Structures are given as C-alpha cells and as structure tokens.
Amino acid sequence: MPIHYIGYMPTTYELPLAPVDDHRPLADKMRPKNFGEVLGQEHVLSKDSLFIKALDSGTVPSVIFWGPPGCGKTTIARLIAD
C-alpha cells in the first residue's frame, strides 16, 4: 500500500531505512549461525569426527563438499570461513 503525503514530501534522507536483513532470501535468514544449529550430517559434525578435530586444532585441510542440493554444503563451508 503506497504512502500518501499531503503538502510535504520528505527527502530520502528523512525516510526510515529498512534493515539490510529484509532484503536477504528466507533461506539465507534461516541458515545456521554455528555448527550446533546444523541439523543432520552427524557423521561429519560430531565431536569425535576428524573434521571437527581438525577445525578445533586450526588446521583445516582442503575439502571438497559433494552432495545433492540442500544437504548443507554451502552452510558448512560458510561456517568454516567465519
């Protein structure tokens, strides 16, 4: 619904800015923020896995994530990068 102004039209500097998060896709907003929020992939993300031990030690080897769409490849890669 458009906003109608009578008599005075505010400049763009006077209009409230929408938060940046409003423009992100829903999937990006819902993406896990840490490894504890990732569902599934227990064989890779369990405390005893070689992958988590490598992350904890600070020596992340070169890794290729392979799998169908939506299985968490990008999410895990982003969590490693952060």
VENMOFEN-V726497 format. One record per helix or strand. SS is the DSSP state (A for helix, B for strand). FROM is the first residue (numbers start at 1). LEN is the number of residues. If there is no record, write none. Layout:
# VENMOFEN-V726497
ss=SS from=FROM len=LEN
ss=SS from=FROM len=LEN
This chain:
# VENMOFEN-V726497
ss=A from=20 len=4
ss=A from=26 len=5
ss=A from=35 len=3
ss=A from=42 len=4
ss=A from=50 len=8
ss=A from=73 len=9
